């Protein structure tokens, strides 16, 4: 039993934003675990390049798509359904941020972030329900993992009002979807990372942020890949509706 506890071989996954940052870390972890991983991102170039890199160690397919707009979301779902009969794992990772003082915060900075960080999570999950239902059983449900942030719990000290609000919305959406989709043999959980090296955090002082965390370091690829594998394997089959901080203890510090 123990030897199969974290076994994901033969599963099929879709990771949005899967070619960069935390999405790329999750993609690699799943590919190395024997999962056939489809990745989607706004940049066709980076999506194709990372899929090619991952194909050196496993199976990875690029499906480039901008997930702002329900027509694009539905196109991605249709493309995937033409290729696969079921989907075992959906990782809703695509996201963006926008920083500006409240006094000058633009409407486009609100709408873009809400559309990508919240709306696309709901509508992509909705569009992929037939594939997710086809893959789920009582003993081994299909998995939806939403990538949130500790910014969904706290202010964080940055002028990113729409980003923080969107991640709080993702946390609650996760709980709502978990309740709604449990009868369909689908679990829904969220990972709320702290500081991980990525394009989104490139302007931060990583050494300073490492010192702020009780564990005195920032996140590494194996941290988020490991938690994702745990949630997707038999080890996580009895978990749903959870928002799990992955922050080195940052939330108990701020």
FENWOKA-V75314 format. One record per residue. N is the residue number from 0. PHI is phi in degrees with one decimal (* if undefined). D_FIRST is the distance of its C-alpha to the first C-alpha in Angstrom with 1 decimal. Layout:
BEGIN
n: [N:N]
phi: [PHI:PHI]
d_first: [D_FIRST:D_FIRST]
END
This chain:
BEGIN
n: [0:1:2:3:4:5:6:7:8:9:10:11:12:13:14:15:16:17:18:19:20:21:22:23:24:25:26:27:28:29:30:31:32:33:34:35:36:37:38:39:40:41:42:43:44:45:46:47:48:49:50:51:52:53:54:55:56:57:58:59:60:61:62:63:64:65:66:67:68:69:70:71:72:73:74:75:76:77:78:79:80:81:82:83:84:85:86:87:88:89:90:91:92:93:94:95:96:97:98:99:100:101:102:103:104:105:106:107:108:109:110:111:112:113:114:115:116:117:118:119:120:121:122:123:124:125:126:127:128:129:130:131:132:133:134:135:136:137:138:139:140:141:142:143:144:145:146:147:148:149:150:151:152:153:154:155:156:157:158:159:160:161:162:163:164:165:166:167:168:169:170:171:172:173:174:175:176:177:178:179:180:181:182:183:184:185:186:187:188:189:190:191:192:193:194:195:196:197:198:199:200:201:202:203:204:205:206:207:208:209:210:211:212:213:214:215:216:217:218:219:220:221:222:223:224:225:226:227:228:229:230:231:232:233:234:235:236:237:238:239:240:241:242:243:244:245:246:247:248:249:250:251:252:253]
phi: [*:-62.5:-65.5:-103.2:-62.0:-117.4:-81.6:-120.6:-59.6:90.5:-75.9:-120.6:-132.9:-122.5:-118.4:-80.8:60.5:-84.4:-107.9:-141.0:56.2:-61.2:-60.3:-66.9:-63.3:-67.4:-55.9:-60.0:-60.7:-71.3:-60.4:-66.7:-89.7:89.8:-88.3:-81.0:-112.8:-92.9:-121.1:-131.8:-158.4:-66.3:-90.5:-62.5:-62.4:-70.2:-63.7:-65.6:-66.8:-73.0:-61.6:-62.6:-63.9:-68.9:-69.2:-75.0:-121.4:-172.9:-120.5:-144.9:-125.9:-87.6:-129.0:-60.8:-166.7:-85.5:-88.2:-87.6:114.1:-65.0:-65.7:-69.8:-60.9:-65.9:-66.2:-64.7:-61.9:-67.1:-59.5:-66.7:-68.5:-76.5:-105.2:-131.9:-90.6:-152.9:-129.2:-88.7:-140.5:-121.5:-110.6:-86.7:-110.2:-54.0:-169.1:-149.3:-133.8:-150.9:-115.5:-169.1:-61.2:-55.7:-61.4:-121.6:-67.0:-84.1:-60.3:-65.6:-73.2:-82.1:-66.0:-60.6:-69.0:-66.1:-63.6:-81.0:-78.8:-119.7:-59.7:-66.9:-60.3:-67.4:-73.4:-70.6:-58.5:-59.1:-67.8:-98.8:-55.1:-58.0:-69.5:-66.7:-63.5:-65.3:-93.6:-96.3:-132.2:-62.2:-79.0:-141.7:-64.3:-68.3:-119.1:-116.5:-122.4:-97.3:-92.8:-99.9:-171.0:-65.1:-65.2:-77.1:-108.1:-134.0:-65.7:86.2:80.4:-117.7:-81.9:-119.6:-60.6:-71.8:-64.4:-60.2:-64.9:-63.7:-73.9:-63.4:-65.4:-61.4:-59.7:-74.9:-59.1:-57.8:-67.0:-63.5:-64.7:-59.6:-66.8:-69.8:-97.8:-55.3:-63.9:-90.7:64.4:-131.0:-97.2:-134.9:-134.2:-128.4:-108.0:-114.1:-70.2:-91.4:-86.2:-125.7:-62.7:-163.1:-60.6:-67.3:-107.9:-61.5:-85.1:-86.5:-83.3:-65.4:-65.0:-65.2:-68.4:-63.4:-68.0:-72.2:-87.0:-54.4:-82.7:59.5:-157.6:-94.7:-70.2:-118.3:-52.5:-66.4:-64.7:-77.6:-64.8:-63.5:-67.4:-62.2:-61.3:-57.2:-69.0:-86.7:-88.3:-56.8:-57.8:-109.0:-71.1:-105.9:-112.1:-156.0:79.1:-99.3:-116.0:-106.5:-66.1:-132.0:-140.2:65.2:90.4:-55.7:-66.4:-86.3:-103.2:-114.6]
d_first: [0.0:3.8:5.5:5.5:6.4:9.9:10.4:13.8:15.2:17.7:18.2:21.9:23.4:26.8:27.9:31.4:33.4:30.8:33.2:34.3:33.4:30.2:29.6:29.8:27.3:24.8:25.7:25.1:21.7:20.6:22.4:20.9:17.4:18.5:19.8:23.2:25.2:28.6:30.7:33.8:36.6:40.3:41.2:41.0:41.7:38.9:36.4:37.3:37.4:34.0:32.4:34.2:32.8:29.2:29.7:30.2:26.4:24.9:26.1:28.2:31.0:33.8:35.2:37.9:39.1:40.9:39.1:42.3:43.6:42.0:43.4:41.4:38.2:38.7:39.6:36.3:34.4:36.5:36.0:32.2:32.3:34.5:31.8:28.5:27.6:25.0:24.0:20.5:21.6:25.1:26.1:29.6:30.8:34.4:36.9:40.2:42.3:46.0:48.1:51.5:53.5:53.6:57.3:56.9:53.5:53.9:52.8:51.2:49.1:47.8:47.4:45.6:43.0:42.4:42.3:39.7:37.6:37.5:39.0:37.1:33.7:34.6:36.3:33.8:31.0:33.3:34.2:30.7:29.6:29.9:27.5:25.0:25.2:24.7:21.3:19.9:18.1:17.4:13.6:14.1:17.6:19.8:20.4:23.9:24.3:27.9:29.2:31.6:33.2:34.1:37.6:36.5:36.7:39.7:43.0:42.1:45.8:46.1:48.4:45.5:46.0:44.7:41.5:40.7:41.5:39.4:36.3:37.0:37.2:33.9:32.3:33.8:33.2:29.5:29.6:31.8:29.8:26.6:28.5:30.1:27.2:24.5:25.9:25.5:21.7:22.3:21.4:24.0:23.8:26.2:26.1:29.4:30.1:32.8:34.6:33.1:35.4:36.4:39.6:39.7:39.7:41.8:44.9:43.2:43.7:40.1:41.2:42.7:39.8:37.5:39.8:39.6:35.9:34.8:32.4:35.4:33.9:33.4:30.1:28.7:26.9:23.6:23.9:24.1:21.9:19.1:19.6:19.8:16.5:14.9:16.7:16.1:12.3:9.8:10.6:14.1:14.0:15.7:18.4:21.7:25.3:24.7:27.0:25.4:28.0:27.2:30.4:30.3:31.6:34.6:34.7:35.3:38.1:40.2]
END
